[in-house]
Amino acid sequence: MTDGVLRCLQGHSFDVAKQGYVNLLRGAAKFSADTAAMVAARADFLAAGHYAPIAGALAALAREKAPEATGGDPGCVVDIGGGTGYHLARVMSEFPDSEGILLDISKFAARRAARAHPRISAVVADAWDGLPLADGAASVVLNVFAPRNPAELRRILRPEGVLLVVTPRPDHLRELVEALGLLRVGEQKDERLTDRLSAHFTEVARERSRSTMTLDHKALPQLVGMGPNAWHQQSERLEERIARLPEPCDVTLSVTLTAYRPLI
Ligand SMILES: C[S@@+](CC[C@H](N)C(=O)[O-])C[C@H]1O[C@@H](n2cnc3c(N)ncnc32)[C@H](O)[C@@H]1O
């Protein structure tokens, strides 16, 4: 990179935005990109530490499963659909010699992620397209509540690398599903995930992280507004529903962390 311009070996050049991220999206932003309001809600909710158990469990699993450096090269830690960089920044603290690369389709997320950690580079890109990374560039790939393209994840991982996927369990946020009209998590989601990845990966570990979050009425609209529920809610109706809940409110955090090795 020179003078705020990123150049590839084929001679293409991409401007680095003044907020510190590179936009590699071809054409207009896609429908699935998180909006500025969703990203702000996520940043506030995560900053309060409510998902710290997920970040901690992910960092520990990454440390345990990451491969040794090959020829002195530790490989990158890549987060696909990484949002504000909260989870990747936590994982980077376990990998002092590695660079982190966060891809997200939302420029609002990428702006935040570029500031999340000194060793994170943020790129606006579509996870369903070819990923803008060389074959075998990554030793660890993270995918937390975000889309994934199995063939591309396999291509960017080195053969001894690890893919770590975090998915919600059916009892995640269970106290809020009825009360706030949230989307439900399907049963058998973990098995379906392993099936969908099976042409390229084999599962090597599966853990659950389950705890209780104590949320006030300020945190609840952030939680609803930061994810897919934001597309299905009207704010006045949500305010009425939240007003009927106790404050603070105990809410279940329940996710699965699954580790996969590439099939050789
Ligand atoms: C539920 S959020 C999770 C963010 C982050 N992993 C976290 O847990 O804080 C899903 C993220 O995926 C991003 N996303 C959605 N569709 C995408 C796509 N096609 N390619 C890349 N990112 C995408 C959204 O912009 C959003 O930041």
The ligand as an ORCA input file, in Angstrom:
! r2SCAN-3c Opt
* xyz 0 1
  C     -25.399    -10.518     12.680
  S     -24.064     -9.510     12.108
  C     -22.665    -10.262     12.912
  C     -21.470     -9.366     12.960
  C     -20.267     -9.923     13.738
  N     -19.833    -11.201     13.232
  C     -20.575    -10.020     15.210
  O     -20.919    -11.118     15.682
  O     -20.513     -8.983     15.892
  C     -23.891    -10.090     10.433
  C     -22.838     -9.322      9.653
  O     -22.700     -9.917      8.359
  C     -22.602     -8.881      7.406
  N     -23.038     -9.435      6.120
  C     -24.298     -9.720      5.703
  N     -24.287    -10.206      4.451
  C     -22.973    -10.249      4.076
  C     -22.313    -10.656      2.890
  N     -22.990    -11.128      1.850
  N     -20.967    -10.553      2.849
  C     -20.248    -10.067      3.910
  N     -20.837     -9.658      5.054
  C     -22.175     -9.764      5.137
  C     -23.498     -7.767      7.933
  O     -23.199     -6.489      7.367
  C     -23.195     -7.859      9.436
  O     -22.120     -7.038      9.824
*
